[in-house]
Amino acid sequence: MMDSIFPVRFLLVYSDSGSNRSLVTWQVRYNGALPVLLFARMSTTPQFGLNPPQREAVKYMDGPCLVLAGAGSGKTRVITQKIAHLIEDCGYDARHVAALTFTNKAAAEMQERIAKLLKEPKQAKLLTVSTFHSLGVQILRREAKELGLKDRFSIMDSDDCFSLVQDLAVTTDKQLIRRIQTAMSLWKNGLVTPDDAIKNAVNEEEAQAGRIYRNYVATLSSYQAVDFDDLIRLPVELFRNNETVRDKWQRKLRYLLVDEYQDTNTCQYELVKLLVTGIGKKPLFTAVGDDDQAIYAWRGATIENLKTLQVDFPDLKVIKLEQNYRSSTRILQAANAVIGNNPKLFEKSLWSEHGLGDPIKVLAMPDDEQEADQIAITLSAHRFERRAKFSDYAILYRGNHQARVFEKALRRERIPYVMSGGQSFFDRAEIKDILSYLRLIANSDDDPAFIRAVTTPKRGVGQSTLEVLGAFAGQWQCSLFEAVFKGGIEAKLQDRQLNPLREFANFINHLERRAGQPGETAAELLDEMMKEINYEGYLYDAFDDRQAQGKWENVIDFTTWLKEKGTGGKDGAGAEKSLLDLTQMVALMTMLEGRDEEPDAVRMSTLHASKGLEFPHVFLIGVEEGILPHKGDPDAPFETLGARIEEERRLMYVGITRAQRSLHVSWCKKRKRARESVNCEISRFIAEMKLDEGDAVPTEAETITPQSRLANLKALLQKPKAA
């Protein structure tokens, strides 16, 4: 009779070799009562370079874990090292480990760092390292039929959804449409159904938005399309209602890591919970976040998820990372003092070994123009004195409207700068309109491109026609374009509805055939397409003359650029490209935008967009009551006002902790609003920094003129060199 083979067990033994200690993993099976050694290996996971709390967070494997990672405390290192530990030391297959974050850039950087830690870097490609929304797309693509979607369902972008809401609301009021879009997004992220939204409406505008929400959901379903928020909402609904599918994904993703956990909304937290909990399943996950950096309540994120985590997982292990590797002590003292005024979910205080650092300077300026001029001159002088790069500096502000006057000042001083969050040329509505035609020529299955192109300019194809076409396409599991010619559509649509659709589709087919023929130049096809759709006429019909002219000039610039690319550039060098080649090139460019190396330039950014970044020297501007903290809604109840101030305080904390070596904080006594000059009040947050304690003493700005700056620089140059 053969001896029983019991499940694999691990014995973790530390081997000391002088001062170098490494983890050795022994893997054994039990043959009867006797242990049989299968193999022993030395860990390739680095055990050093981690402080004790970081090491504890990496090693903890006994259940759910929350890592409270203060600003600059090395949270990404913990996540990447833990993934390496899971694979190299704990025997996890890389295909069963998932790490979720909030931006594609963060996911790409994380995967790259993990590859460098693994003995076999190729394993990093087997990991699921993605945003929440990218994971949602994976789930929906694989489980489309379970949700009544066709395999090639479409994902509508914000502009596509704007047009849909505009049609449903029967209005051209852009602000109202945006408010409705925001409300629907918050409802979806909060898992609120259309019926509940209508029932809980507190006024007629909310009730109207709820009714539009109900029609919007129905219309998307008929289009066989989803929007950005559906990418998480629909998987949550699927897992709630289909235990078989949920179990399949739980077996696929056996260990889950969540970055920036404090930024999760209700829907994202529910997705995490559904992936890690089940009958007889031990919840295995590590959430990494910081309650002091929760600054996205306005888009649905809720700090309550940190509280709920402790309730839903009573065995939660909480590990605090408080050592900061970014900033000097003075900067951290100010940050701790500010955030100490908020109620705390978890007590923690950042500290650093980087020394005391430069005193924090508070600059009180007469008005916003002088604030901008002063900051530009101070930055230039500071850079010269420190022999620093422009890219070592950041100018951070609460709202984009504060940037314009600083741009002018920086240009006057010939200081190069880049701006975070600016609109890409390819994101302009008029460019996306033209691109929708090119996308459709390249791929007739592109449903969002079809919807945008067939309705822009208007050609007698309305919402009701598209709803019928979408339902028919869903029934036959085909694209909207294919459905136009499919037998049986004649019984669904009247001739006056079907004829414009087929006329449009025939036009696209004609261009597609010519685009694939040798000798057909991209320039000729572009000219024919633009003439046929009469886009210029559409712009002048839809917008006032000034707006139409600006948009048309952008279109001319875009098509001229495409023609030049099609003929090999202005000098005619290079291979000639077809219209299909150009379409693929543009699609690739839009995906890769922003991946070039950063130029040597000052970074201008909103505080929200600066989160996750760090700079040696930071100028935090416009720190006034009404700006930071933002005035918000004056009619908000006290509870809402209190929560808003707490979030604004966290935003101030984020701004302070972006700085590594020096921090300048500025405010204005007067500021232009519209055409008037209004008095301003220094922000409460400056007093909360407690700069009058110790060596961090605030200083009133002493105006630096170009003449005094020149004198200072001359004096600096004349200083004798140190021996």
C-alpha positions, 0 to 999 in steps of 0.5 A: 500500500502506498503512503499518503501524500499530504499537501505541501508545507513550507518551513522558513529558515533564516541562514546567517552568513556574517552580516548578510542574512537571507531567507532559505525556503525548505519545501517538504511533503509528508510521506506517512509520518516522515518529512521528505525534503523536496528542495531548498532554495535561497530567496531572491527577494531582497531582505534589506533596504527595508525598515522594520515596518516595511519588512513586516508588511512584506512578510505578513501572510496570515490574512488581510493587511492594511498598510498605512503608508504616510507620504514618502514612506516607500509604499511602492517598494512595499508593494513590489517587494511583497509581490516578489516575496509571494512569487519567489518565497511563498510559491504563488504562481504569478498568474494568480497575483493581482495589484490594482492602482489608479493610473496606467502610469503607476501600473506600468512603473510597478510592473517594471520594478517587479520585473527587476526583483524577480529571478525570472523577469518574464514572470512579471508579464504574467501578473495582473498589474492594472487599474481598477478599470482595466481589470473591469474590462478584462472581466467584462470581455470574458464574461460578456454573455453573462451580462447580455453583452456581445463580445465586442461591446463598445466603451463610450468616452466622456464626449460620446456620453455627453452627446447622449445625455444632451439628447436625453435631456433635450437641452444645450445647457452644457453646465446642466449636462455636466451636472447630470453626468457627474450625478450619474457617475456618483450614483454608479460609483455608489451602486445607486440604481436609477429607481433609487436615485429618483426615489431619493431626489431632494429637488426637481433637478435631481429627479430630472437627473434620475429620470435621465439616468434611467433612460441613459442606462437603457440606451447604453444597453440597447447600444450594446455599450458601456461607459467608464463607470460601468467597467467596475459597476457591472463586474460587481453586479455580476459577482453578486448575482453569479456565484460560479463566475465569482468563484472562477475569478477568486481562483484566478486572483488568489492574492490581491494588492490594492494601491492608494486604497484611500481613493477607492469608492463604494463600487471599487471597495465592493469589487475588492471584497467580492474578489477576496471573500467566499465560503471557506475562503481565507481573505488574502489581500494587502491594501496600502493607503493613507487616510491623510491623503484622501482628497477625491471625495468629489469624484466618489472616493470615500474615506469610510472605506478605511473604517469599513475595512476594519468592520468587514475584516475583524482580523485585519492587521494594521501596519504603519509606515511613518519614516519619510524618505522624501522631505526634511524635518521642517517640512514634515513638522509643518505637515504633521501640524496641519493634518493634526487638526483633522480627526484621526482614523489612525494615529501616525506622525511622519519623521525623517533622517534628512536633517532640519532643512531650509526654513519654510518661507511664507510670502505675503504679496499685495496682489496676484500679479505681484505674487506671480512676478515675485515667485518667478524672480525668486525661483530664478534666483533660487535656482541660480544659487543652488545650481539646480535644474528647472525640473527641480521646481514645482508651482502648485495651486488649488485651481487651474484658473490660478495658472494663467498669470503665472504662465505670463510671469514665467514667460517674461523671465524666460523660465521653461515650464510644463503643465499637468492635466492640460488638454491633448490636441487629440482630445479636442472635440473637433479632432475626435470628430474627424478621427471617428471617421478615420477609425471607422474606415480602419475598423467598421466594428468600432461602435463608438466611432460609428455613433459619433460619425453617423451623428456628426454632422447631423444626417437624419439619424436620431436616438430612437433609430440608434436604439433600434439598431443597437438592439438588433445588433445585440440580438445578432451579436454583430457591430452596428455597422454590420447591422445596417446591412443585415437581413431583417433590419428592414422590419425594424426600421422605416425607410426614412430611418434606414436610408440615411444609415445605409447612405452613410455606411456606403460612403465609409465602405467606398473610402475603405475600399479606396484606402486599401488600393495602391496609388490612392494617396491619403491627401486625396482621400482626406480631401474627398472625405472633408468635402463630402461631410461638409464639416466646416459648414456644420461648425458654422451652423452649430457654433458662433463664428469665432468658435467655429473659426477656431475649431476649423483652424484646428481641423485644418492643422490636423488634416495638413499634418496628416497629409504631410505624414502621408507623403513622408513629411515636409521634405518628402523624405520617408515612405508614403503612408496610406490613410489606414497607416495614418489612422493606426499611427494616430491611434498609437500616438494618442496611447503613448502621449506623455511617455516621453522623458520629462523636459528640464522645465518647472512643473505647474500643477494643481494640487490634485494632479501633483499627488504621487509626485515629489520635487526638491523645491516647491512653491505653494501659491494662493493659500487663502481663505476661499481658495485653499480651503476652497469656498465650496457651496455656501449653502452646505449644511455644517456636517458637509462643511466640516467634511469639506474643510477636512478634505481641503486640509488633506489637500494642503498636507499633500501640497506640503509633502510634495517638497523635499528640501525647500517650501515657499508658501504665498498668499495675496492681500488682494486678488482680481476676480472678474474685473474687480479687486477683492480683499483676501484673507490668509488661509487658516492652514498657514497658522496651523503649520505652526511655523513660529515654533522652533526654527521654522519662522515665517517671513514677510516677502521682501520684494525682489526687483530685477535690479536687486536680483542682479546685485545679489547674483553679482555678489554671489559670483564674487564670493571666494571659492571654498578652499 
